[in-house]
Amino acid sequence: MTHSHVPSLRGGAILAIRSTDLDEKTALAQEAAVRWHDRKLSLRSPLDGPLPDRPGRPERPELVPPTQVEKRSLHTVKGRIALLHSIAHIELNAVDLALDIVARFATEPVPNSFFDGWMQVAYEEAKHFRLVRQRLRDLGADYGDLPAHDGLWQAAHTTKNDLTARLAVVPLILEARGLDVTPSLQAKMRETGDLESAAVLDVIYNDEKGHVAIGAKWFRFLCAREKRDPARTFHELVRSNFRGPLKPPFNDLARAEAGLTPSFYRSLTSTSRG
């Protein structure tokens, strides 16, 4: 699929965000990333369409409150399908969130390497969604078969007018959470003998470390430009833009490798937030 009429990177990102066909959405995201990487797209164009408040979605899955998404044992196929379905939903949201950072903040005074990083993230999140969806199909299921929640998009949407806040919430809270929880899921999948699902989680985990690193790099860049202390700024932005405490246990090593040191998040846990 080629969309040579895509006017710019922002225009391509908006087309992908708007798409309700998930094969098309992921293809558009990856195509825009490749064309931007090859410097075959401008950053912006007057022909770019409007950025929607919500990404395009198919009719299913049904979106429900997070408390209504059932948790099941990974020792059953149904339980593994439920986990993979929730991961597919997270990865799909991550595609749109990476594209939204590019499209929404395309007029920010940041270097082109900022957009290089986020289009790499969009490309890899699209790859993850396809990997997980294929694994669901291998198990006789598909994305859309189970309900899912809308918490990720809502959490990000509160920061639509503030790039520094968006970076605090999306890569440094939501993606960093993946670094905390994925290793135990990888181990549980291997315990149950589902090595194929474990291999998919391995790919996701290794890429996500890079995504958190991209977020931390640009968060520190913006703080330095504004002469703000990164850890203190992170605390302020989290308290004003994110509901609830951060949940330990933390994967301190993976977080530190990504540039997210304990001074950022330790004081934001439930035990330390009076």
C-alpha positions in Angstrom: 0.0 0.0 0.0 1.4 3.4 -0.9 0.0 6.8 -0.2 2.2 9.0 -2.3 -0.4 11.8 -2.0 0.4 12.1 1.8 1.4 15.7 2.0 3.7 15.6 5.0 4.7 13.7 8.1 2.0 15.4 10.1 -0.5 14.6 7.3 0.5 11.0 7.2 0.3 10.6 11.0 -3.2 12.1 10.9 -4.3 9.8 8.2 -3.1 6.8 10.2 -4.7 8.1 13.5 -8.0 8.5 11.7 -8.1 5.1 10.0 -10.6 2.6 11.4 -9.1 -0.3 9.5 -6.3 -1.6 11.7 -4.3 -3.2 8.9 -4.4 0.1 7.1 -3.6 2.1 10.2 -0.5 0.1 11.0 0.6 0.1 7.3 0.1 3.9 7.1 2.1 4.4 10.4 5.0 2.3 9.1 5.0 3.9 5.6 5.1 7.4 7.1 7.9 6.3 9.4 10.0 4.9 6.5 9.3 7.9 4.2 10.2 10.3 7.0 13.4 8.4 7.8 14.3 8.5 4.1 13.6 12.3 4.1 10.9 12.0 1.5 8.3 13.9 3.5 8.2 17.4 4.8 7.3 17.9 8.4 4.1 19.9 7.9 1.9 21.0 5.0 -1.0 23.4 4.7 -2.9 20.4 3.1 -2.7 18.4 6.3 -6.1 17.3 7.6 -7.5 18.1 11.0 -6.2 16.1 14.0 -9.1 14.1 15.6 -9.7 14.1 19.3 -10.0 10.3 19.2 -8.3 7.8 17.0 -10.2 5.8 14.5 -11.3 2.4 15.7 -13.3 -0.6 14.4 -16.7 -1.4 16.0 -15.1 -3.9 18.3 -13.8 -4.3 20.9 -16.4 -2.8 23.1 -14.8 -0.2 25.4 -15.6 -0.6 29.1 -14.3 0.9 32.4 -10.9 -0.7 33.5 -12.6 -2.4 36.4 -14.8 -4.4 34.0 -11.9 -6.0 32.1 -11.7 -9.5 33.4 -8.4 -11.0 34.6 -7.8 -14.7 34.1 -5.2 -17.3 34.9 -2.5 -17.7 32.3 -2.6 -21.5 32.8 -5.6 -21.7 30.5 -5.7 -20.9 26.8 -8.6 -18.5 27.5 -6.5 -16.7 30.1 -3.6 -16.3 27.7 -5.9 -15.0 25.0 -7.3 -12.5 27.5 -3.8 -11.3 28.3 -2.7 -11.1 24.7 -5.9 -9.2 23.8 -5.2 -6.6 26.5 -1.6 -6.3 25.2 -2.9 -5.9 21.6 -5.1 -3.1 22.9 -2.2 -1.4 24.6 0.0 -1.7 21.5 -2.7 -0.3 19.3 -3.2 2.7 21.6 0.6 3.1 21.6 0.6 3.4 17.8 -1.9 6.2 17.9 -0.2 7.9 20.9 3.2 8.0 19.1 1.5 9.4 16.0 -0.4 11.9 18.1 2.8 13.2 19.6 4.2 13.8 16.1 1.0 15.4 14.7 -0.1 17.4 17.7 3.3 18.9 18.4 4.6 19.3 14.8 4.9 23.0 15.3 7.0 22.8 18.5 10.5 24.2 18.2 12.3 20.8 18.5 14.9 19.3 16.2 13.9 16.8 13.5 15.5 14.1 15.5 12.6 14.4 17.9 10.2 13.3 15.1 12.8 10.6 14.1 12.5 9.1 17.5 8.7 9.1 17.8 8.2 7.7 14.2 10.6 4.9 15.2 8.3 4.3 18.2 5.2 4.4 15.9 6.8 1.9 13.5 7.7 -0.5 16.3 4.3 -0.3 18.1 2.6 -1.1 14.8 4.9 -4.1 14.5 4.0 -5.2 18.1 0.3 -4.9 17.4 0.6 -7.1 14.3 2.7 -9.7 16.2 0.2 -9.9 19.0 -2.8 -10.0 16.7 -1.2 -12.9 14.7 -0.6 -14.8 18.0 -4.2 -14.3 18.9 -5.2 -15.7 15.6 -2.9 -18.7 16.1 -4.8 -19.4 19.3 -8.2 -19.2 17.5 -9.1 -15.6 18.6 -8.7 -12.1 17.3 -8.5 -8.5 18.5 -12.0 -7.3 19.2 -13.3 -10.6 20.6 -13.1 -9.3 24.2 -13.9 -5.9 25.8 -11.1 -3.4 26.4 -10.7 -0.1 28.3 -10.0 3.4 27.2 -7.8 4.5 30.1 -4.6 4.9 28.0 -6.0 7.3 25.5 -7.8 9.3 28.3 -4.6 9.5 30.3 -2.8 10.9 27.4 -5.5 13.3 26.2 -5.3 15.3 29.4 -1.9 16.5 28.2 -2.9 17.5 24.7 -1.7 21.1 25.2 1.6 20.4 26.9 4.4 18.4 25.3 6.5 18.1 28.5 3.4 16.8 30.4 2.7 14.4 27.5 6.2 12.9 27.7 5.9 12.6 31.5 2.6 10.6 31.2 3.0 8.5 28.1 6.6 7.2 27.9 7.7 7.8 31.5 4.6 6.5 33.3 2.6 4.3 30.9 5.4 2.8 28.9 7.7 2.5 31.9 5.0 0.5 33.6 5.5 -2.1 30.8 9.1 -2.5 31.9 7.9 -3.3 35.4 5.2 -5.9 34.5 6.5 -7.6 31.3 9.3 -9.8 32.7 6.9 -11.7 35.0 4.5 -12.2 32.1 7.4 -13.5 30.0 8.3 -16.0 32.7 4.7 -17.1 33.2 4.2 -17.7 29.5 7.3 -19.9 29.5 6.1 -21.8 32.6 2.9 -22.7 30.8 4.8 -23.9 27.7 3.6 -21.0 25.5 7.0 -20.2 24.1 5.5 -18.5 21.0 3.6 -15.9 23.1 6.7 -15.5 25.3 8.8 -14.7 22.2 6.3 -12.0 21.2 6.6 -10.5 24.7 10.4 -10.6 24.3 10.3 -8.5 21.2 8.0 -6.0 22.9 10.0 -5.7 26.1 13.3 -5.1 24.2 11.8 -2.4 22.0 9.9 -0.7 24.9 13.2 0.0 26.7 14.2 2.1 23.7 10.8 3.9 23.8 11.2 4.9 27.4 14.7 6.1 26.6 13.4 8.3 23.8 10.8 9.7 26.2 13.4 10.4 28.9 15.9 12.0 26.4 13.3 14.5 25.2 11.8 15.1 28.6 15.3 16.1 29.8 15.9 18.1 26.7 12.7 20.2 27.3 13.5 20.6 31.0 17.1 21.8 30.2 15.8 24.3 27.6 13.4 25.7 30.2 16.0 25.5 33.0 13.8 23.2 35.1 14.9 20.3 37.3 13.8 17.1 35.5 12.9 15.0 38.5 11.0 17.9 40.3 9.2 18.8 37.0 8.2 15.2 36.5 6.7 15.1 40.1 4.7 18.3 39.4 3.4 17.1 36.1 2.5 13.7 37.3 0.6 15.1 40.3 -1.4 17.4 38.0 -1.9 15.1 35.0 -2.1 11.6 36.2 -4.7 10.0 38.6 -3.5 7.7 41.3 -0.1 6.6 42.6 2.6 4.8 40.7 2.6 1.1 41.6 5.7 -0.8 42.7 7.5 -3.1 42.3 9.6 -1.2 39.8 12.1 -2.6 37.4 14.9 -0.3 38.6 17.6 -1.7 36.3 15.6 -1.4 33.0 14.3 2.0 34.0 17.8 3.2 34.8 19.1 1.9 31.5 16.4 4.0 29.8 17.5 7.1 31.7 14.7 7.0 34.3 16.4 7.0 37.6 14.6 6.3 41.0 14.6 10.0 41.9 11.9 10.4 39.2 9.4 7.9 40.5 10.2 6.6 44.0 8.4 9.5 45.8 5.2 9.1 43.7 4.2 5.6 45.1 1.1 5.1 47.1 3.1 4.9 50.3 4.8 8.3 49.8 1.9 10.4 48.6 0.2 11.9 51.6 
